[in-house]
Structure formats: structure tokens, C-alpha cells
Amino acid sequence: MGNIQLRQVNKSFGATQVIPGINLTINEGEFVVFVGPSGCGKSTLLRLIAGLEDTTSGTIEIDGRDVTGEAPAKRKLAMVFQSYALYPHMSVRKNIAFPLKMAKMPQDAIDKKVDDAARVLNLTNYLDRRPGQLSGGQRQRVAIGRAIVREPSAFLFDEPLSNLDAALRGNMRLEISELHHQLKTTMIYVTHDQVEAMTMADKIVVLNAGNIEQVGSPMELYHKPDNIFVAGFIGSPKMNLISGDIAKPYGATTIGVRPEHLGISKTEGTWSGVAGVTEHLGSDTFIHVKTDKADMITVRAPGDTDIRFDDRVYLTPDAARVHKFDDRGIAIR
């Protein structure tokens, strides 16, 4: 269970069209991430699937059943919000059990489901505490536990890690990914952070201004972006995009080269320039080079590189890794 099909799904707010007729298939058991810049429509699309927003036109099917006009409670989906939405006066146990209480499930069945969810999420020792006594990561796990006990066809996550600090975000990424492997349930996850998308997803849906730019696995999008938008959005640091005279010898309007696909030398190379700011990150060093014939280009080098600010340097792209784009920004294969 957990197959979701969107057919020409359109959403408008008055005269403003936010989602212009999307088609998308989410297969049972997949971890699908909606990613894109702020305002691209990713949260709206998630809310349409959940039933929290009405579709203007088109259909949404879950496991072959048209749910377009159904209330959220009938869709058998569980949503985890950015804000946790926990009841501060209730214990962790009561927060997790709340949807089961509302469904009038027998108490012994509720206790078993809560205990099972707490064990999966490492919350067993915190069941008698209140949310205010927990860390941000623990509170997010309580919110996930409340979703787990409902045994949904799919979990919907709306930027659930945005309120956490960097270290906690990293830990929670691992925990949610591990949870997916344990439960094998369909998960749809919304984020603006392409690092989260790359590290967690089976399938990424890249959105821009309500449109789907590309759908594919993280490595498919990384190695074969369909257009300049995807090329520049997926990958950290972002792909170098170069136009003008440099691109013309490649038969393109614009070329793209990832920082790790550029060699850098103090003696010879294809393009010359001057090293600017150098960022040492331990295992890697990112060097920002002002080239003679292009804008600033970022190069990923080994952490112990001896290149310093203002050094004259030479860059050589890996010819097999140069991405070419036409005047519409579409990849030339």
C-alpha cells in the first residue's frame, strides 16, 4: 500500500496559479523528496496530497482510489509538521496515543502500539515526560511516533527538521532514513535543502515555480541534469555555469562543470585565473578562482592544497564531465 498518482493536478488561489497541472507517480515504499527554492509550490503540493488544500482541477489517487474530494482523515495518510504540534500538557505517551484515543481504540491495543512506536524511536525512557522536558530532536520523534501508530499508507513530512540546529538535523536525517528502512512505508518529504534531498531520497522531484523540472534518483539528477535550473540547484557546492567564449568551443550556449571535476595547478591548464578566497574544510578545500575569461569558478581540491589567495592558477575541466546546455537552458546530450 502507499501508491500515489497525481494526474493533471492544478491549484490556483484566485487568479494566481501555483501548481500548473502536475503529473507524478509515487510508488509503494519509495522515499520521495520534493525539493526546490522557497515559493516553488512543494508544500502546497504536499498539502494537496494530504487533503489540507482542495485541488482546482485534476485527480489524486491513493492505491488506485480517487481521493480528490475526500477529507484528510479518510486518506489514511499521516503528516508530520515542522512545528511538532504537540500538546504541552500531555505526556509523551498521551501525545503519541492521541489519534488512537480519538479513534476509540481499546486501551490495551493503544498501549501496545505506543510501546512499539516508542521502542522504534528510542523514546521508551521518555514516555512519562512532557514535551517541554525534551530536546528538539526528541520532540520531533514524538511527532513521528504519533504518525507511526496510525499505520498510514504513507507518511508526509513538511520540512520537519527546519527548527533544529545543524548537528541535530544531521542526526535526524539518519534516524528518519533508518525508520524508512524499518517500516518500508511510502514517505514524501518536503525540504528546501538539497543536501537533505540527496542524502535521504530514493527519488527526488525538483520543483520550480510550481513546475516539475526533473524527477529521478539523486545520482541521476547529479550526473544528468535535464536543464540549467536542476544543474545549479542539485549539488553542494553548486555546479559552475559558464557562458560566452568558453562555452562556444564546446558547441553550447552554457557549460556546467562541478567543482570536483576541475583540476587545479600552478603551472599549466586549460583556463587561467587568480585564486581568491580559499575555504579549508579539513578533507576538502574550496578555492574560488577569478578566471581571465569567465566569472568566479569554484574548485574542490584536497584539504592539504598549498594554493593561497592571489596565486596565479590554471584550471582543467574533465572533458567527460562537462555538461552542455543550449540557449533555452536545456541539456545537450
C-alpha positions as CSV (number, residue, x, y, z in Angstrom):
1,M,0.0,0.0,0.0
2,G,1.1,3.6,-0.5
3,N,1.0,4.1,-4.3
4,I,0.1,7.7,-5.0
5,Q,-0.8,9.0,-8.5
6,L,-1.3,12.7,-9.5
7,R,-3.0,13.4,-12.8
8,Q,-3.0,16.9,-14.1
9,V,-3.3,18.3,-10.6
10,N,-3.8,22.1,-10.7
11,K,-4.0,24.5,-7.8
12,S,-4.9,28.2,-8.1
13,F,-5.5,30.8,-5.4
14,G,-7.9,33.2,-7.1
15,A,-6.2,34.3,-10.4
16,T,-2.8,33.0,-9.2
17,Q,-1.9,29.6,-10.5
18,V,0.5,27.8,-8.0
19,I,0.5,24.3,-9.4
20,P,0.0,24.2,-13.2
21,G,-1.2,20.7,-14.0
22,I,1.3,18.2,-12.5
23,N,1.6,14.5,-13.3
24,L,3.5,12.4,-10.9
25,T,3.7,8.7,-9.7
26,I,4.9,7.8,-6.3
27,N,5.4,4.1,-5.9
28,E,4.7,2.0,-2.9
29,G,7.6,2.1,-0.3
30,E,9.5,4.9,-2.0
31,F,11.1,7.7,-0.1
32,V,10.3,10.7,-2.3
33,V,11.6,14.2,-1.7
34,F,10.1,17.4,-3.0
35,V,12.8,20.0,-3.3
36,G,13.1,23.5,-4.6
37,P,13.5,27.1,-3.6
38,S,11.1,28.9,-1.3
39,G,7.8,29.6,-3.0
40,C,8.2,26.8,-5.6
41,G,5.0,25.0,-4.6
42,K,6.4,22.0,-2.8
43,S,4.5,22.4,0.5
44,T,1.3,23.2,-1.5
45,L,1.7,20.0,-3.4
46,L,2.1,18.0,-0.2
47,R,-1.0,19.6,1.3
48,L,-3.0,18.8,-1.8
49,I,-2.0,15.1,-1.4
50,A,-2.9,15.3,2.3
51,G,-6.2,16.9,1.5
52,L,-5.4,20.0,3.5
53,E,-5.9,22.0,0.3
54,D,-8.6,21.5,-2.3
55,T,-7.4,20.8,-5.9
56,T,-8.6,23.3,-8.5
57,S,-8.6,20.5,-11.1
58,G,-7.1,17.1,-11.7
59,T,-7.2,13.9,-9.7
60,I,-5.3,12.4,-6.8
61,E,-5.4,8.6,-6.4
62,I,-4.1,6.6,-3.4
63,D,-3.8,2.8,-4.1
64,G,-6.0,3.2,-7.1
65,R,-8.8,5.0,-5.3
66,D,-9.7,8.6,-6.3
67,V,-9.4,10.6,-3.1
68,T,-9.5,14.1,-4.7
69,G,-12.7,15.1,-2.9
70,E,-12.1,13.2,0.3
71,A,-11.4,14.7,3.7
72,P,-7.9,14.3,5.1
73,A,-9.0,11.8,7.7
74,K,-10.2,9.3,5.1
75,R,-7.0,9.3,3.0
76,K,-5.1,7.1,5.5
77,L,-2.1,9.4,5.4
78,A,-0.1,10.8,8.4
79,M,1.5,14.2,8.3
80,V,4.5,15.4,10.4
81,F,4.8,19.2,10.6
82,Q,7.7,21.5,11.1
83,S,6.2,22.8,14.3
84,Y,5.8,19.4,16.0
85,A,2.2,20.4,17.0
86,L,2.4,18.5,20.4
87,Y,0.1,19.1,23.3
88,P,2.3,20.6,26.0
89,H,0.2,19.5,29.0
90,M,0.2,15.8,27.9
91,S,2.9,13.3,28.5
92,V,4.8,11.8,25.6
93,R,2.7,8.6,25.9
94,K,-0.5,10.6,25.7
95,N,0.7,12.6,22.8
96,I,1.6,9.5,20.8
97,A,-1.7,7.8,21.8
98,F,-3.9,10.8,21.0
99,P,-5.1,9.8,17.4
100,L,-5.8,6.3,18.7
101,K,-7.9,7.7,21.6
102,M,-9.8,9.8,19.1
103,A,-10.5,6.7,17.1
104,K,-11.8,5.0,20.2
105,M,-9.4,2.1,20.0
106,P,-9.3,-0.3,23.0
107,Q,-6.8,0.8,25.7
108,D,-4.7,-2.4,25.6
109,A,-4.3,-2.0,21.8
110,I,-3.3,1.6,22.3
111,D,-0.7,0.7,24.9
112,K,0.9,-1.9,22.6
113,K,1.1,0.5,19.6
114,V,2.6,3.3,21.7
115,D,5.1,1.0,23.3
116,D,6.1,-0.4,19.9
117,A,6.5,3.1,18.4
118,A,8.5,4.3,21.4
119,R,10.9,1.4,21.1
120,V,11.5,2.1,17.3
121,L,12.1,5.7,18.1
122,N,14.2,5.3,21.2
123,L,11.6,7.1,23.3
124,T,10.8,4.4,25.9
125,N,12.6,6.2,28.7
126,Y,10.7,9.4,28.0
127,L,7.1,8.3,27.8
128,D,6.2,9.9,31.1
129,R,7.8,13.3,30.3
130,R,6.1,16.3,28.8
131,P,7.3,17.9,25.5
132,G,8.8,20.9,27.4
133,Q,11.3,18.5,29.1
134,L,12.6,17.1,25.7
135,S,15.1,18.3,23.2
136,G,14.0,19.5,19.7
137,G,15.1,16.2,18.2
138,Q,13.2,14.2,20.8
139,R,10.0,16.3,20.3
140,Q,10.3,15.6,16.5
141,R,10.5,11.9,17.3
142,V,7.3,12.2,19.4
143,A,5.6,13.8,16.4
144,I,6.8,11.0,14.2
145,G,5.6,8.4,16.8
146,R,2.1,9.9,16.7
147,A,2.1,9.3,13.0
148,I,3.5,5.8,13.2
149,V,0.8,4.4,15.5
150,R,-1.8,5.3,12.9
151,E,-0.2,2.8,10.5
152,P,-0.8,5.1,7.5
153,S,-0.4,4.2,3.8
154,A,2.2,7.0,3.6
155,F,4.0,9.5,5.8
156,L,4.1,13.1,4.7
157,F,6.9,15.3,6.2
158,D,6.7,19.1,5.7
159,E,10.2,20.4,6.4
160,P,10.4,18.6,9.7
161,L,14.0,19.5,10.5
162,S,13.9,23.2,9.9
163,N,13.7,24.1,13.6
164,L,16.7,22.0,14.6
165,D,20.4,23.0,14.7
166,A,22.9,21.6,12.2
167,A,24.1,18.7,14.4
168,L,20.5,17.6,15.2
169,R,19.5,17.9,11.6
170,G,22.2,15.5,10.6
171,N,21.2,13.0,13.3
172,M,17.5,13.2,12.4
173,R,18.3,12.7,8.7
174,L,19.8,9.4,9.7
175,E,17.0,8.5,12.0
176,I,14.3,9.2,9.5
177,S,16.1,7.2,6.8
178,E,16.6,4.3,9.2
179,L,12.9,4.5,10.1
180,H,12.0,4.2,6.4
181,H,14.1,1.1,6.0
182,Q,12.4,-0.4,9.1
183,L,8.8,0.4,8.2
184,K,9.2,0.1,4.4
185,T,6.3,2.6,4.1
186,T,5.9,5.3,1.4
187,M,7.3,8.6,2.6
188,I,7.0,12.0,1.0
189,Y,9.4,14.6,2.4
190,V,9.4,18.4,1.6
191,T,12.6,20.4,2.0
192,H,14.4,23.4,0.5
193,D,17.7,21.8,1.5
194,Q,19.2,19.8,-1.4
195,V,21.6,18.1,1.0
196,E,18.6,16.5,2.7
197,A,17.2,15.6,-0.7
198,M,20.5,14.0,-1.9
199,T,21.1,12.0,1.3
200,M,17.6,10.7,2.1
201,A,15.7,10.2,-1.2
202,D,15.1,7.2,-3.4
203,K,13.5,9.7,-5.8
204,I,13.8,13.5,-6.0
205,V,11.2,15.7,-7.5
206,V,12.7,19.1,-8.3
207,L,10.1,21.9,-8.4
208,N,10.4,25.4,-9.7
209,A,7.5,27.9,-9.9
210,G,5.1,25.1,-9.5
211,N,6.5,23.0,-12.3
212,I,8.4,19.7,-12.1
213,E,11.8,20.3,-13.6
214,Q,13.1,16.8,-13.3
215,V,12.3,13.5,-11.4
216,G,15.0,10.9,-10.7
217,S,17.3,9.3,-8.2
218,P,19.8,11.6,-6.5
219,M,22.7,10.3,-8.7
220,E,20.6,10.7,-11.9
221,L,19.9,14.3,-11.1
222,Y,23.5,14.9,-10.1
223,H,25.2,13.3,-13.1
224,K,22.5,14.0,-15.8
225,P,20.6,17.2,-15.0
226,D,18.0,18.0,-17.7
227,N,18.4,21.7,-17.5
228,I,20.4,24.6,-16.0
229,F,18.0,25.0,-13.1
230,V,18.5,21.4,-11.9
231,A,22.2,21.6,-12.6
232,G,22.6,24.7,-10.5
233,F,20.3,23.5,-7.7
234,I,21.5,20.0,-7.1
235,G,25.0,19.6,-5.6
236,S,27.0,21.4,-2.9
237,P,28.9,23.5,-3.8
238,K,26.7,24.2,-6.8
239,M,27.8,23.5,-10.3
240,N,29.9,26.2,-12.1
241,L,27.8,27.5,-15.0
242,I,29.9,29.3,-17.7
243,S,28.7,31.1,-20.8
244,G,30.3,33.1,-23.5
245,D,33.5,32.3,-25.4
246,I,34.5,29.4,-23.2
247,A,31.2,27.6,-23.8
248,K,31.3,28.2,-27.6
249,P,34.3,25.7,-28.2
250,Y,32.0,23.1,-26.6
251,G,29.2,23.8,-29.1
252,A,26.9,25.2,-26.3
253,T,25.5,28.4,-25.0
254,T,26.4,27.5,-21.4
255,I,28.5,24.7,-20.0
256,G,28.5,23.3,-16.5
257,V,31.4,21.8,-14.5
258,R,31.1,20.6,-10.9
259,P,33.9,21.8,-8.5
260,E,35.2,18.3,-8.1
261,H,35.6,17.8,-11.9
262,L,38.2,20.6,-12.3
263,G,41.9,20.1,-11.9
264,I,43.9,23.0,-10.5
265,S,47.6,23.7,-11.0
266,K,50.1,26.5,-10.5
267,T,51.9,25.6,-13.8
268,E,49.6,24.7,-16.6
269,G,46.0,24.1,-17.6
270,T,43.1,25.0,-20.0
271,W,41.9,28.2,-18.2
272,S,44.0,30.6,-16.3
273,G,43.0,32.8,-13.4
274,V,43.8,34.1,-9.9
275,A,42.9,32.3,-6.7
276,G,40.5,34.3,-4.4
277,V,39.1,33.1,-1.1
278,T,40.2,29.6,-0.1
279,E,37.9,27.7,2.3
280,H,39.7,24.9,4.2
281,L,37.2,22.3,5.5
282,G,39.6,19.6,6.6
283,S,39.3,16.8,4.0
284,D,38.4,19.3,1.2
285,T,39.4,22.8,0.3
286,F,37.2,25.0,-1.9
287,I,39.1,27.5,-4.0
288,H,37.2,30.4,-5.6
289,V,39.1,31.3,-8.8
290,K,38.6,34.5,-10.8
291,T,39.3,33.3,-14.3
292,D,40.5,35.5,-17.1
293,K,37.7,34.6,-19.5
294,A,34.8,33.8,-17.1
295,D,33.2,34.7,-13.8
296,M,34.2,33.2,-10.5
297,I,34.7,29.4,-10.6
298,T,34.7,27.1,-7.5
299,V,37.2,24.2,-7.4
300,R,37.2,21.3,-4.9
301,A,40.8,20.4,-4.0
302,P,42.4,18.1,-1.4
303,G,42.4,19.5,2.1
304,D,46.2,20.0,2.2
305,T,46.4,22.1,-1.0
306,D,49.1,24.7,-0.9
307,I,47.2,27.2,-3.1
308,R,46.7,30.6,-1.5
309,F,44.9,33.9,-2.1
310,D,46.2,35.8,-5.1
311,D,48.2,32.8,-6.6
312,R,48.1,32.5,-10.4
313,V,46.4,29.2,-11.1
314,Y,45.3,27.1,-14.1
315,L,42.1,25.0,-14.3
316,T,41.5,21.9,-16.5
317,P,38.0,20.5,-16.7
318,D,37.4,16.8,-17.0
319,A,36.2,16.7,-20.6
320,A,33.9,13.7,-20.0
321,R,32.2,15.6,-17.1
322,V,31.4,18.9,-18.9
323,H,27.6,19.5,-19.1
324,K,26.4,21.4,-22.2
325,F,23.2,23.5,-22.4
326,D,21.5,25.2,-25.3
327,D,20.1,28.8,-25.4
328,R,16.9,27.6,-23.7
329,G,18.9,26.1,-20.8
330,I,18.1,22.6,-21.8
331,A,20.8,19.9,-21.6
332,I,22.5,18.9,-24.9
333,R,23.0,15.1,-24.7
